[in-house]
Amino acid sequence: MTVENPDIAKRDKTRAAVSSVIAAVALTALKLTVGLLTGSLGMLAEAAHSGLDLVAALVTWVAVRTSGKPADARHLYGHGKIENLSALFETLLLLITCGWIIYEAIQRIFFKTVEVDASIWAFLVMGISIVVDINRSRMLYRVARQHHSQALEADALHFRTDIWSSAVVILGLICVRIAQEVPQLGFLHKADAVAALGVALIVVWVSVQLGWRTVHALLDGAPPGMAEEITTAVESVPGVVDCHQVRLRRSGPYLFADMHVLVDGRLPLQEAHAITDVVEDMVQGIAPNADVTVHAEPAPGPRLAPAVQGRE
């Protein structure tokens, strides 16, 4: 079985996080500049969104560097929960910003008028944003899946929402340009504020999903269906009579699994230990690189199965 090298995992995650920070800096500066020059709320909303992505990317960078630290006397399960806390922090930032965007959008739709300049620069910046976000989202998702990083997955999710929201802003700017060319369609001047409202609603929806998964991990929620899958697999191991009290918890990219198995109580210690070795391999086949603890208990009754021979 191939075991993940912690140094390689940390290197890959750090590189992904740093590239995310660099992209966020560039896009935030572009969107903010064009938003201020054109007066587009949709663009300013995108700039705020990218600004929070920058903060989130910085938090993610710190999280993936810290979460890879080995366990110590005060953190016996390691520092993986830092990644979960990072994802929760990103979620709260997004929700706060969405509140401001929704308020300002409602003001512009119903109570005040702001002239928006739907210039070619606005379209160019949003096009660049979509291309950059597609590439960095794919890269972050690939590394997140490879190394089971919730922090990088949260970062990738942010940038995927940027793609959707950028498309909405472009649609709003197109409507504004149409209103400028066709005075009879003046009501389309509100399209930019409506687009900003759409951006906020998209981000709220995605943030709530991310927040729920993050809280689930922080409360030591088990991956759905995995406990049952592990129980069935372990009970198929020769020499195992029963598998019970299976407990799973995630800590950032790491999964901790412990369980009790019943074996023939008259087996020599070496043979009982060989059975637990096979059980550990079985569990790691389901959850690669999991930290597995198996507690063997004596089963009542006569010898039930041939002992598993020690591994070479």
Sequence and secondary structure as in RCSB ss.txt:
>XXXX:A:sequence
MTVENPDIAKRDKTRAAVSSVIAAVALTALKLTVGLLTGSLGMLAEAAHSGLDLVAALVTWVAVRTSGKPADARH
LYGHGKIENLSALFETLLLLITCGWIIYEAIQRIFFKTVEVDASIWAFLVMGISIVVDINRSRMLYRVARQHHSQ
ALEADALHFRTDIWSSAVVILGLICVRIAQEVPQLGFLHKADAVAALGVALIVVWVSVQLGWRTVHALLDGAPPG
MAEEITTAVESVPGVVDCHQVRLRRSGPYLFADMHVLVDGRLPLQEAHAITDVVEDMVQGIAPNADVTVHAEPAP
GPRLAPAVQGRE
>XXXX:A:secstr
     HHHHHHHHHHHHHHHHHHHHHHHHHHHHHHHHHT HHHHHHHHHHHHHHHHHHHHHHHHHHHTS   SS 
TT STHHHHHHHHHHHHHHHHHHHHHHHHHHHHHHT        HHHHHHHHHHHHHHHHHHHHHHHHHHHHT H
HHHHHHHHHHHHHHHHHHHHHHHHHHHHHHH GGGGGGGGHHHHHHHHHHHHHHHHHHHHHHHHHHHHTT   TT
HHHHHHHHHHTSTT  EEEEEEEEEETTEEEEEEEEEEETTS HHHHHHHHHHHHHHHHHHSTT EEEEEEEEES
SS  S       
